[in-house]
Amino acid sequence: MMSTWITTPISTDLLRGALDVQRTARGVLPHRLPAWARAQNTDGQLAMVEAQPAGVRLAFRTRATAIELDTLPTRHTYTGLPDRPDGVYDLLVDGHLTDQASVTGGDTVTVDMTSGTAEHRSGPPGTVRFTGLPDRAKDVEIWLPHHERTELVALRTDAPVAPVPDRGRRVWLHHGSSISQGSNATSPTATWPALAADLGGVELVNLGFGGSALLDPFTARTMRDTPADLISVKIGINLVNTDLMRLRAFTPAVHGFLDTIRDGHPTTPLLVVSPIYCPIHEDTPGPGAFDLAALATGQVRFRATGDPAERASGKLTLRVIRDELARITAQRAADDPNLHHLDGLDLYGEADFAELPLPDQLHPDTATHRRIAERFAKRAFAADGPFAERRS
C-alpha cells in the first residue's frame, strides 16, 4: 500500500447531484430527496430508489495519479430472478470517461416476491481503485452506481483534492421514472439524462425514481426548492403500471405538480415530457406485472394486466396520458411562455421499438438510452429549443 495516501473527508462540497447527505455509522449516504420529504413517504419502493445515487458524483480538482474510494453498496436480489450486475463506478477526467470499476462486498437484501419477505445480510465495505491518472491538475468526477444504494466510507488520493470551482454551467433538474433513473443502462454515465446533460453542457440533478414518478406532492415541493436553471418532468409510465389513479385525478394532479414547481421557479424553462413508446401499455391499462412464463425460464419481462375496455371508465394508458399532457401544456402555455411540451414518441417511437426493442418490454437498454439522449439534446438544447442558452 502506498505510504503517501491522503484521506479527505467526504463532504457536501465534493458531491454533486445529491439533495441531502445522511451520516451513517459507516460513512455518508447520499439521498436524492431531502429528509423532510423522506419523512412524508411510506412507500418502500421510493425509499429504496431515492437512496440509489443516479446522477450523483464525487467531483474534485487534484493532481492525484491514484484514487481509492471505500464504499458500502446495498444490492437487491430477488428469489427466482437472475442477479443484476454489480454497480459500476465511472471515472471522468476533465469530462472524459477514463475508467470504470466495481466493488465487492457490501450488504445484500434478498426479496421473495411470493411471500413478501426480505432478508438483509450485512457485508464489508469494498474499494474501487483508479490508477495511472495523468500527473497534472485536472477535474475528476466519480459517478456512483445508478441502481445501487451506496454509502461512501473513505476517499484516499496520492495528492490533495479541492472542490471543483464553479464553471458557470447551468443546472438541469429532471424528474422521471426508472427510465430516467437509468433502468438497464450499463453504467451511470450511460443513462439518457447523463448523456443528454453532457451533450447540453449542463450540470445534472437527476430525480428519476424507479417505479415512483407518481406526481407526489413532496417531489414537486422538492423541485420547487431546488436551485435550477432548467427543469423537466417526464410523466406517465409509472402512473399506468401502478394503476394509481384515473383520468379524473390525473389532470388536476398534473396541474398541481406544475403549479408547485412554478411557485419556486416562476419563469424557469420547464419542459413536460410524455412517455416513450411501450407496447404493453399503449392501449392496455395497468397494473403491470412480471411475465411468469418468462420468469420460469430465468428471464425478466413485464406485461400489462388491465382491460383496454376500462379506458372508458377513466383508466390510464400511455396514449391517454400523451393526449392529456399535450392538452394541459397547450392550455397552460397560453399564460406561461416558458412552459414547453415534448412528445415522448419523438424520443423513442414504434419504429425505434422495431429496431431497438425494450429487452424486458418496459426498460431501454444502453443503446436505446443513447438514442433517447441524442434526440432529447437535439430538441431541448438546440438554438431554438426550450433549453437553448440565451444571452442576456
C-alpha positions in Angstrom: 0.0 0.0 0.0 1.2 3.5 -0.8 2.7 5.5 2.1 1.6 8.8 0.7 -2.2 8.4 0.8 -4.1 11.5 1.8 -7.6 10.8 3.3 -10.1 13.5 2.6 -13.4 13.7 4.4 -16.3 13.2 2.1 -18.2 16.5 2.5 -21.1 18.0 0.6 -18.8 20.4 -1.3 -17.3 17.3 -3.0 -20.7 15.9 -4.0 -22.9 16.9 -6.9 -26.4 15.6 -7.7 -27.4 14.8 -4.1 -30.0 16.9 -2.3 -29.1 15.5 1.1 -26.4 13.6 2.8 -27.1 11.3 5.8 -24.3 10.5 8.3 -24.4 6.7 9.0 -22.4 4.5 11.3 -20.1 3.6 8.5 -19.9 6.8 6.3 -22.2 9.1 4.5 -25.2 8.2 2.4 -26.3 10.5 -0.5 -30.0 11.0 -0.9 -32.0 12.4 -3.8 -34.8 13.6 -1.6 -34.4 15.8 1.4 -35.1 14.4 4.9 -38.4 16.2 5.3 -39.7 14.6 2.0 -38.5 11.2 3.0 -40.4 11.6 6.3 -43.6 12.0 4.3 -43.0 8.9 2.3 -44.4 5.5 3.4 -43.5 3.5 0.2 -40.6 1.1 0.4 -40.0 1.3 -3.4 -39.4 5.0 -3.3 -37.4 4.8 -0.1 -35.1 2.3 -1.9 -34.6 4.1 -5.2 -34.2 7.7 -3.9 -31.1 6.4 -2.0 -29.7 4.9 -5.2 -27.4 7.7 -6.4 -28.4 8.1 -10.0 -26.6 11.2 -11.3 -24.7 11.6 -8.0 -20.9 12.0 -8.4 -17.9 13.0 -6.4 -16.3 16.0 -8.1 -12.9 17.4 -7.2 -9.8 19.0 -8.6 -6.4 17.3 -8.0 -3.1 16.2 -9.3 -3.5 12.7 -8.0 -2.4 9.8 -10.1 -4.2 7.2 -7.9 -7.5 7.3 -6.2 -9.2 4.9 -3.8 -12.8 5.1 -2.7 -14.2 2.8 0.0 -17.9 2.2 -0.3 -20.6 0.0 1.1 -23.1 -0.9 -1.6 -26.5 -2.4 -0.9 -27.6 -4.9 -3.6 -31.1 -6.2 -4.0 -31.7 -9.7 -5.3 -35.0 -11.4 -6.0 -35.7 -15.0 -5.4 -36.0 -16.8 -8.7 -34.6 -14.0 -10.8 -31.1 -13.6 -12.1 -28.9 -11.2 -10.1 -28.3 -7.8 -11.5 -24.7 -6.9 -12.4 -22.7 -5.2 -9.7 -22.9 -1.4 -9.9 -20.4 0.4 -12.0 -18.3 3.5 -11.0 -17.4 5.8 -13.9 -14.3 7.9 -13.7 -14.3 11.1 -15.7 -11.1 13.2 -16.1 -11.8 16.7 -17.5 -15.1 15.5 -18.7 -13.9 12.3 -20.5 -14.8 8.8 -19.4 -11.4 7.4 -18.5 -12.0 4.2 -16.4 -14.7 2.0 -14.9 -14.7 -0.3 -11.9 -16.9 -2.1 -9.4 -16.6 -3.1 -5.7 -17.0 -6.4 -4.0 -18.6 -6.9 -0.6 -21.5 -4.8 0.7 -24.9 -5.6 2.1 -27.5 -7.8 0.3 -31.2 -7.7 0.5 -32.9 -10.8 -0.8 -36.6 -10.3 -1.6 -39.1 -13.2 -2.0 -41.9 -11.7 -4.0 -44.2 -14.7 -3.5 -44.1 -14.3 0.3 -43.4 -10.6 0.5 -40.5 -11.1 2.8 -37.0 -9.6 2.6 -33.8 -10.9 4.2 -31.0 -8.4 4.9 -27.4 -9.6 5.2 -24.5 -7.3 6.2 -21.2 -7.4 4.4 -17.9 -5.4 4.5 -17.1 -2.3 2.5 -15.3 -2.6 -0.7 -12.7 -0.5 -2.5 -12.8 0.9 -6.0 -9.3 1.9 -7.3 -8.2 4.1 -10.2 -4.5 4.4 -11.0 -2.3 5.7 -13.7 -4.0 9.1 -14.0 -2.2 12.0 -15.6 0.2 13.9 -13.3 -1.4 17.3 -13.8 -4.1 19.5 -12.3 -7.4 18.1 -13.5 -11.1 17.9 -12.8 -12.1 14.4 -11.6 -15.6 13.0 -11.3 -16.5 9.6 -9.9 -20.1 8.8 -10.9 -21.7 6.4 -8.4 -23.8 3.4 -9.5 -27.3 4.5 -10.6 -29.2 1.5 -9.3 -27.3 0.6 -6.1 -27.6 2.2 -2.7 -24.1 3.4 -1.9 -22.6 4.6 1.4 -19.4 6.5 1.0 -16.8 5.4 3.6 -13.4 6.9 2.7 -11.7 8.8 -0.1 -7.9 8.5 -0.5 -5.6 10.1 -3.1 -1.9 10.5 -3.6 -2.2 14.3 -3.8 -4.5 16.8 -2.2 -8.0 17.4 -3.5 -10.2 20.5 -3.6 -13.7 21.2 -4.7 -14.1 21.9 -8.4 -14.5 25.7 -9.0 -17.8 26.9 -10.4 -17.5 26.6 -14.2 -20.7 28.6 -14.7 -22.6 25.7 -16.2 -26.4 25.7 -16.0 -28.2 23.3 -13.6 -30.7 20.9 -15.2 -33.2 19.4 -12.7 -35.0 16.4 -14.1 -37.7 14.1 -12.7 -39.0 10.8 -14.1 -39.3 7.1 -13.7 -36.8 4.2 -13.8 -36.1 5.1 -17.4 -34.8 8.4 -16.2 -33.0 6.8 -13.2 -31.2 4.6 -15.7 -33.0 1.3 -15.9 -30.9 -1.2 -17.9 -28.1 1.2 -18.8 -24.8 -0.5 -18.1 -23.2 2.5 -16.2 -24.1 5.8 -14.6 -22.9 8.0 -17.4 -24.7 5.8 -20.0 -28.1 6.8 -18.7 -30.0 9.1 -21.0 -30.2 12.1 -18.6 -26.4 11.8 -18.0 -25.7 11.6 -21.8 -28.1 14.5 -22.6 -26.6 16.6 -19.9 -23.1 16.1 -21.4 -24.4 16.9 -24.8 -26.1 20.1 -23.5 -23.1 21.2 -21.4 -25.2 21.3 -18.2 -25.0 20.0 -14.6 -27.5 17.3 -13.9 -29.6 16.8 -10.9 -31.5 13.5 -11.6 -34.7 12.9 -9.7 -35.5 9.8 -11.7 -37.1 7.4 -9.3 -37.7 3.8 -10.4 -41.4 2.9 -10.1 -42.0 6.2 -8.3 -42.7 9.1 -10.7 -46.2 9.4 -9.3 -46.9 13.1 -9.0 -46.1 13.0 -5.3 -46.6 16.5 -3.8 -43.4 16.2 -1.8 -41.4 15.6 -5.0 -43.0 18.7 -6.5 -42.1 20.7 -3.4 -38.5 19.3 -3.6 -38.2 20.6 -7.1 -39.7 23.9 -6.1 -37.0 24.4 -3.5 -34.0 23.1 -5.6 -32.0 25.7 -7.4 -32.2 25.1 -11.2 -31.8 26.9 -14.5 -33.7 24.3 -16.5 -36.4 21.9 -15.3 -38.1 18.9 -17.0 -40.7 16.3 -15.8 -41.3 13.1 -17.6 -44.7 11.8 -16.6 -46.7 8.7 -17.4 -45.4 5.2 -17.3 -45.4 4.7 -13.5 -49.0 6.0 -13.3 -50.1 3.4 -15.8 -48.1 0.4 -14.5 -49.1 1.1 -10.8 -52.7 1.7 -11.8 -52.5 4.5 -9.3 -55.2 7.0 -10.5 -57.9 7.6 -13.1 -58.1 10.4 -15.6 -60.3 12.5 -13.2 -57.4 12.6 -10.7 -54.6 12.7 -13.2 -55.5 16.1 -14.8 -55.6 18.2 -11.6 -52.6 16.3 -10.2 -50.5 17.4 -13.2 -51.7 20.9 -12.8 -50.9 20.9 -9.1 -47.5 19.4 -9.7 -46.6 22.1 -12.2 -48.2 24.8 -10.0 -45.9 23.8 -7.1 -42.8 23.9 -9.3 -43.8 27.3 -10.6 -44.1 28.6 -7.0 -40.3 28.4 -6.8 -39.4 28.8 -10.4 -41.9 31.1 -12.0 -40.0 31.8 -15.2 -37.5 28.9 -15.5 -37.8 26.9 -18.7 -40.0 24.0 -17.8 -40.3 21.0 -20.2 -43.1 18.5 -19.8 -42.2 15.2 -21.5 -44.7 12.5 -22.2 -44.0 8.7 -22.2 -41.8 6.9 -24.8 -43.3 4.1 -26.7 -44.1 1.0 -24.7 -46.3 -1.5 -26.5 -47.7 -3.4 -23.4 -49.2 -0.1 -22.1 -50.0 1.9 -25.2 -53.7 0.9 -25.1 -53.8 -1.5 -22.1 -54.1 -0.1 -18.6 -52.2 -1.4 -15.6 -51.3 -2.7 -13.3 -48.1 -4.1 -14.7 -46.8 -7.4 -13.6 -43.9 -9.8 -14.2 -44.4 -12.3 -17.0 -44.5 -15.5 -15.1 -43.8 -17.6 -18.2 -40.6 -15.6 -18.8 -39.6 -15.9 -15.2 -39.9 -19.7 -15.4 -37.1 -19.5 -18.0 -34.9 -17.1 -15.9 -35.9 -14.0 -18.0 -37.3 -10.8 -16.7 -40.2 -9.4 -18.7 -43.2 -7.4 -17.9 -46.8 -7.4 -19.1 -50.0 -5.4 -18.7 -52.9 -6.9 -16.8 -55.6 -4.4 -17.3 -58.6 -4.4 -19.7 -58.4 -2.0 -22.7 -62.2 -1.5 -22.3 -61.6 0.1 -19.0 -60.3 3.2 -20.7 -64.0 4.3 -21.0 -64.2 4.5 -17.2 -61.0 6.6 -17.0 -58.2 4.1 -16.6 -54.9 5.5 -17.9 -52.9 4.2 -20.8 -49.9 5.8 -22.4 -51.9 7.1 -25.3 -54.4 8.7 -22.9 -51.6 10.3 -21.0 -49.8 11.7 -24.0 -53.0 13.3 -25.3 -53.8 14.8 -21.9 -50.3 16.1 -21.3 -50.3 17.8 -24.7 -53.7 19.4 -23.9 -52.6 20.6 -20.4 -49.4 22.1 -21.6 -51.0 23.9 -24.5 -53.6 25.3 -22.2 -51.1 26.5 -19.6 -48.6 27.8 -22.2 -51.1 30.5 -23.2 -50.1 32.2 -19.9 -46.7 30.6 -19.4 -44.4 31.2 -22.3 -41.6 29.3 -20.6 -43.6 26.1 -20.4 -42.9 23.6 -23.2 -44.0 20.1 -24.3 -42.1 17.2 -25.8 -43.8 14.1 -27.1 -42.1 11.0 -25.8 -42.6 9.3 -29.2 -40.2 11.8 -30.7 -37.6 10.3 -28.4 -38.5 6.6 -28.9 -41.4 5.5 -31.0 -42.9 2.5 -32.7 -40.2 2.4 -35.4 -37.5 2.5 -32.8 -39.0 -0.4 -30.9 -38.8 -2.5 -34.1 -35.1 -1.7 -34.4 -34.1 -1.5 -30.7 -36.8 -3.4 -28.7 -37.2 -2.9 -25.0 -35.5 -6.1 -23.6 -38.0 -6.6 -20.8 -40.9 -4.9 -22.6 -40.5 -1.9 -20.3 -37.0 -0.5 -19.9 -34.5 0.7 -22.5 -31.0 -0.8 -22.8 -27.8 1.2 -23.2 -28.1 1.7 -26.9 -31.6 3.0 -26.6 -30.6 5.3 -23.7 -28.1 6.9 -26.1 -30.7 7.3 -28.8 -33.1 8.9 -26.4 -30.4 11.2 -25.1 -29.3 12.4 -28.5 -32.8 13.1 -29.6 -33.6 14.9 -26.3 -30.5 17.1 -26.7 -31.2 17.8 -30.3 -34.7 19.1 -29.4 -34.1 20.6 -26.0 -30.7 22.2 -26.3 -30.9 23.3 -29.9 -30.7 27.1 -30.7 -34.5 27.2 -31.0 -35.2 24.7 -28.2 -36.7 25.3 -24.8 -33.3 24.8 -23.1 -31.2 27.0 -25.5 -28.7 29.2 -23.8 -30.0 32.7 -24.2 -27.6 35.6 -23.9 -28.8 38.4 -21.6 
